[in-house]
Amino acid sequence: MNNKKTVIILGGTGFVGRAVTEKYLKHNWRVIIPTRSNNIDRAKYNFLLHGFSKNVLEGYIANNIILFAPNVDLSNPKWTRVNSWTQLLIHIDISNDPVSRIINLVGETSKSAVEILKSNVDALESVFTLVKCIKSKNNNVLFINMGSVAEKKSDKYLSPYEYSKKIARQKIEKSNLCDFYFVAHYIKGKGEQKVKLAASKLWRKLKYSRKWLFGFKVSVIDVDDLAEIIYHIIEINKIIPRGHKPIELNVTNGELIFGEMIKRLLSKDKRNIPKQIIPRWLENSFLYLYSIIIPIVNPNDQFARRLASYAKRGLSHSKKQIEGGIFKTTEEIKNLALDTDNYDVLGISPNLIVAIKHSPEIYVLRERNKVELERLIEM
């Protein structure tokens, strides 16, 4: 086990966490995964969803290359105390393989408002305690956090998830601990379950208006491409963190119309285009009223709030119909690369990496064509 680099991945059993874990394992890292569950078999099952071989996974565990630390509920105040982390790290025994990376991928997206706030905001105090504990022993340790374009929305009525991500971003910047902050929109690929399970419900609910489904585009990235970009930026490009703010990295494969994405998540026999019950002349009025009234009537209903958000986006009059300008499109990123007065190109292939010269903000495009994106959604 000597001379093996170690990474702690918080949220390592989740959809994104499994892909990032796989990437670091392939490059001969030891991976420590704290999990709130006391059932390690459940954690193992999650990795099988991502395509891990059971025998290979058991081999990693037997050789302490993957180490699960159970019963670590980051929303529990216990983990805001340095002593709790110190005892855990002593138990794990990292003396021969000191931690050099901490990656936080924790964050519920679709549970109750309370659970979403706990995992995205309350848990951060425990994460910060761990980072301070590790960095106090080695200031070269890098802390990487996963954000979302949801935090960039400025609507009066934010969904619980959007609100929690906005507050989380503020806390992360104030902490002055984060080195790299990755931002994505819709993350798809093998093992994704949440949006896939909700797709049929969305399709039925949005049948009243085509604009509700097809009125805007969303940014999409493959979970394995995201993991590759995270590893490539930090371990290959070795971009140096600047100043007191984290470097923000906006990552994408390209864009799809929202309704097309939802349709691709359905089985082929259920992909019939919803009937347009609302006449076109009434659509805008209906969507506008829905987007205003629903957040007031159902302020704590996460699903209803998302439908209201989709209604508002469906009202877009932009020719490109991009979701509120909260992410850059493929063409926009390519155009930034041509603006040499204001942007630096840090990489071209396989990732187009474009950095703003006087701001800690980077755009990363790993371009996939429409056919590839559609196949990705169907995985």
C-alpha positions in Angstrom: 0.0 0.0 0.0 3.0 2.3 0.2 3.2 5.3 -2.2 -0.4 5.0 -3.3 -2.2 8.4 -3.4 -5.4 8.6 -1.5 -8.6 10.5 -2.2 -11.7 10.9 0.0 -14.9 11.0 -2.0 -17.9 12.2 -0.1 -21.0 11.0 -1.9 -18.9 8.3 -3.5 -21.7 5.8 -3.6 -24.0 8.1 -5.6 -24.5 8.5 -9.3 -21.6 10.9 -9.9 -19.5 9.5 -7.1 -19.3 6.0 -8.6 -18.0 7.4 -11.9 -15.4 9.5 -10.1 -14.4 6.6 -7.9 -13.9 4.4 -11.0 -11.7 7.1 -12.6 -9.4 7.4 -9.7 -9.2 3.6 -9.2 -8.1 3.2 -12.8 -5.2 5.6 -12.1 -4.0 3.6 -9.1 -5.5 5.7 -6.3 -6.8 4.5 -3.0 -10.4 5.7 -2.5 -12.0 6.3 0.9 -15.8 6.6 0.8 -17.6 7.8 4.0 -21.3 6.8 3.8 -24.2 7.5 6.1 -25.4 3.9 5.6 -24.4 1.2 8.0 -25.1 -1.4 5.3 -21.9 -1.9 3.2 -23.8 -4.3 1.0 -26.0 -1.5 -0.2 -23.0 0.6 -1.0 -21.6 -2.3 -3.0 -24.9 -2.7 -4.9 -24.7 0.9 -6.0 -21.4 0.3 -7.6 -22.8 -2.7 -9.5 -25.3 -0.2 -11.1 -22.4 1.6 -12.6 -21.1 -1.6 -14.2 -18.5 -2.6 -11.7 -17.7 -6.4 -11.7 -18.6 -7.9 -8.4 -15.3 -9.9 -8.2 -13.3 -6.8 -9.1 -15.1 -4.7 -6.5 -14.6 -7.4 -3.8 -10.9 -7.4 -4.8 -10.6 -3.7 -4.3 -12.2 -3.9 -0.9 -10.1 -6.9 0.2 -6.9 -5.1 -0.7 -8.1 -1.8 1.0 -8.0 0.0 -2.3 -11.7 1.0 -1.7 -12.5 1.6 1.9 -16.0 2.3 3.0 -16.5 4.2 6.3 -20.1 3.5 7.4 -22.4 5.6 9.7 -21.0 8.9 8.6 -24.1 11.1 8.4 -22.7 14.5 7.4 -25.9 16.3 8.6 -25.2 15.0 12.2 -23.5 17.7 14.3 -21.1 15.0 15.5 -19.1 15.4 12.2 -18.6 19.1 12.8 -16.1 18.2 15.5 -12.5 17.7 14.5 -12.1 14.8 17.0 -14.8 12.7 15.2 -12.8 12.9 11.9 -9.5 12.4 13.7 -10.7 9.2 15.3 -12.1 8.0 12.0 -8.9 8.6 10.1 -6.9 6.8 12.8 -9.2 3.9 12.5 -8.8 3.8 8.7 -5.0 4.2 9.1 -3.9 6.5 6.4 -0.3 6.9 7.8 1.3 5.3 4.7 -1.1 6.8 2.2 -1.9 10.4 3.2 -4.9 12.0 1.7 -4.2 14.5 -1.1 -7.7 15.1 -2.5 -11.1 15.6 -1.0 -14.0 15.5 -3.4 -17.5 16.5 -2.2 -20.3 15.1 -4.3 -23.0 15.0 -1.6 -26.4 16.6 -2.4 -29.9 15.4 -2.7 -31.9 16.7 -5.7 -35.4 15.3 -5.4 -36.3 14.4 -1.9 -38.3 16.5 0.6 -37.3 20.2 1.1 -35.9 19.3 4.5 -33.7 16.5 3.2 -32.5 18.6 0.2 -31.5 21.4 2.6 -29.8 19.0 5.0 -27.6 17.3 2.4 -26.7 20.4 0.4 -26.3 23.0 3.1 -26.2 21.6 6.6 -23.8 18.9 5.7 -21.2 21.4 4.5 -20.1 22.3 8.1 -19.0 18.7 8.5 -17.3 18.7 5.1 -15.5 22.0 6.0 -14.3 20.4 9.3 -12.9 17.4 7.4 -11.1 19.7 4.9 -9.6 21.8 7.7 -8.5 18.7 9.5 -6.7 17.3 6.5 -5.3 20.6 5.2 -3.8 21.4 8.7 -1.5 18.4 8.1 -0.8 19.1 4.4 -1.7 22.5 2.9 -1.2 21.0 -0.6 -4.4 19.0 -0.3 -7.0 20.0 -2.9 -10.7 20.3 -2.1 -13.1 19.8 -5.0 -16.8 20.5 -4.8 -19.7 19.7 -7.2 -22.2 22.5 -7.9 -25.1 23.0 -10.3 -26.4 25.6 -12.7 -29.4 25.6 -10.3 -27.5 27.9 -8.0 -27.3 30.6 -10.8 -31.1 31.1 -11.1 -32.4 34.4 -9.8 -36.2 33.8 -9.8 -38.2 35.2 -7.0 -39.6 31.7 -6.3 -36.8 29.2 -6.2 -37.4 25.5 -5.7 -35.9 23.9 -2.6 -33.1 22.5 -4.6 -32.3 25.8 -6.3 -32.4 27.6 -3.0 -30.2 25.1 -1.3 -27.6 25.2 -4.0 -27.5 29.0 -4.0 -27.0 29.0 -0.2 -24.4 26.2 -0.5 -22.4 28.2 -3.0 -22.3 31.2 -0.7 -21.1 29.1 2.2 -18.4 27.5 0.1 -17.1 30.8 -1.2 -17.1 32.3 2.4 -15.2 29.3 3.7 -12.2 30.0 1.5 -11.4 26.3 1.5 -12.5 25.1 -2.0 -10.0 24.9 -4.8 -12.1 23.6 -7.7 -15.8 24.0 -8.1 -17.4 22.0 -11.0 -20.8 23.1 -12.4 -23.0 21.0 -14.6 -26.7 20.9 -15.6 -28.2 17.5 -16.5 -25.8 14.7 -15.8 -26.8 11.5 -17.6 -25.4 8.0 -18.2 -25.2 4.5 -16.8 -26.7 4.1 -13.4 -28.8 7.3 -13.5 -32.2 6.6 -11.9 -33.9 9.7 -10.6 -34.9 11.6 -13.8 -35.5 8.3 -15.6 -38.0 7.3 -13.0 -39.7 10.7 -13.2 -39.8 10.8 -17.0 -43.2 9.2 -17.5 -44.8 11.4 -14.8 -43.3 14.5 -16.4 -44.5 13.4 -19.8 -48.1 13.0 -18.5 -48.1 16.2 -16.5 -46.8 18.3 -19.4 -49.1 17.0 -22.1 -51.2 20.2 -22.0 -48.7 22.3 -23.8 -45.9 21.6 -26.3 -44.1 24.7 -25.2 -43.9 23.3 -21.7 -41.8 20.5 -22.9 -40.1 21.8 -26.0 -39.8 25.5 -25.2 -36.2 25.4 -24.0 -32.8 23.7 -24.2 -30.8 22.1 -21.4 -27.1 21.4 -21.1 -26.2 17.7 -20.9 -23.0 15.8 -19.8 -22.3 12.1 -19.6 -21.4 11.1 -16.1 -18.2 9.3 -17.3 -17.2 12.3 -19.3 -17.7 14.5 -16.2 -15.5 12.1 -14.1 -12.9 12.2 -16.9 -12.9 16.0 -16.9 -12.6 16.2 -13.1 -9.6 13.9 -13.2 -8.0 15.5 -16.3 -8.3 19.1 -15.0 -6.9 18.3 -11.5 -4.4 15.5 -12.2 -3.3 16.0 -15.8 -3.7 19.7 -16.6 -2.8 20.6 -13.0 -4.5 24.0 -13.2 -3.3 26.0 -10.2 -6.0 27.5 -7.9 -6.0 31.3 -7.7 -6.9 33.7 -4.9 -9.6 33.3 -2.3 -12.3 32.1 -4.6 -12.5 28.5 -6.1 -11.9 28.0 -9.7 -15.3 27.5 -11.3 -15.4 24.9 -14.1 -18.6 24.8 -16.2 -18.7 21.4 -18.0 -20.9 20.2 -20.9 -21.2 17.8 -23.8 -23.7 20.0 -25.6 -27.4 20.8 -25.5 -30.7 19.1 -26.1 -34.3 20.3 -26.1 -35.8 19.4 -22.8 -38.7 17.5 -24.2 -36.5 15.4 -26.5 -34.4 14.4 -23.4 -37.5 13.4 -21.5 -38.8 11.4 -24.5 -35.6 9.5 -24.8 -35.9 8.4 -21.2 -39.2 6.7 -22.0 -39.6 3.3 -23.6 -40.3 3.5 -27.3 -43.9 2.5 -26.9 -44.6 5.4 -24.6 -43.0 8.2 -26.7 -46.1 9.4 -28.4 -46.1 13.2 -28.6 -48.6 14.6 -26.0 -51.7 16.0 -27.5 -51.8 19.8 -27.5 -55.0 20.4 -25.5 -54.3 24.1 -24.9 -54.5 26.2 -28.1 -51.4 28.1 -29.1 -53.0 31.5 -28.5 -53.7 30.5 -24.9 -50.4 28.7 -24.1 -48.4 31.7 -22.9 -51.1 32.9 -20.6 -51.5 29.4 -19.1 -47.8 28.9 -18.6 -47.4 32.3 -17.1 -50.2 31.8 -14.6 -48.9 28.3 -13.7 -45.4 29.6 -13.1 -46.7 32.3 -10.7 -49.5 30.5 -8.9 -48.0 27.0 -8.2 -45.0 28.2 -6.1 -47.5 30.1 -3.9 -50.0 27.3 -3.6 -47.5 24.5 -3.2 -44.3 26.1 -1.8 -42.9 22.8 -0.3 -43.8 20.5 -3.2 -40.5 19.9 -5.0 -42.1 18.3 -8.1 -44.8 21.1 -8.4 -42.1 23.7 -8.1 -40.1 22.1 -10.9 -43.1 22.0 -13.1 -43.6 25.7 -12.5 -40.0 26.3 -13.4 -40.4 24.4 -16.6 -43.5 26.5 -17.4 -41.5 29.7 -17.0 -38.7 28.5 -19.2 -41.2 27.4 -21.8 -42.2 31.1 -22.1 -38.8 32.0 -23.5 -38.8 34.2 -26.6 -35.1 33.7 -27.3 -34.3 32.3 -30.7 -32.0 29.8 -29.0 -34.4 29.2 -26.2 -31.6 28.5 -23.8 -32.6 28.1 -20.1 -32.3 31.6 -18.8 -28.7 32.1 -19.9 -27.4 30.2 -17.0 -25.1 28.1 -19.0 -23.0 28.5 -22.2 -23.9 26.6 -25.3 -21.4 24.6 -27.5 -21.2 27.5 -30.0 -20.8 30.1 -27.3 -17.9 28.3 -25.8 -16.2 27.9 -29.2 -16.7 31.6 -29.8 -15.1 32.4 -26.4 -12.0 30.5 -27.6 -11.6 32.9 -30.5 -11.7 36.0 -28.2 -8.0 36.0 -27.3 -8.2 39.4 -25.6 -10.4 38.1 -22.8 -10.0 34.4 -22.8 -7.1 31.8 -22.7 -7.4 28.4 -24.3 -5.9 25.9 -21.9 -6.7 22.8 -23.9 -8.2 21.8 -27.3 -8.5 18.0 -27.3 -10.3 15.9 -26.0 -11.6 18.9 -24.0 -11.9 22.4 -25.2 -10.8 24.4 -22.1 -11.4 28.1 -22.1 -10.5 30.3 -19.2 -11.6 33.9 -18.5 -8.3 35.9 -18.2 -9.2 38.0 -15.2 -11.7 35.8 -13.4 -11.4 32.3 -11.8 -13.9 30.8 -14.3 -13.4 28.1 -16.9 -15.6 26.5 -19.5 -14.9 22.9 -20.5 -16.5 21.4 -23.6 -16.2 17.7 -24.4 -18.4 17.9 -27.5 -20.8 15.2 -28.5 -23.1 15.4 -31.5 -26.9 15.1 -31.2 -27.0 11.4 -32.0 -24.4 10.7 -29.3 -26.3 12.8 -26.8 -29.5 11.0 -27.6 -27.8 7.6 -27.2 -26.4 8.8 -23.9 -29.9 9.7 -22.6 -31.2 6.2 -23.5 -28.5 4.4 -21.6 
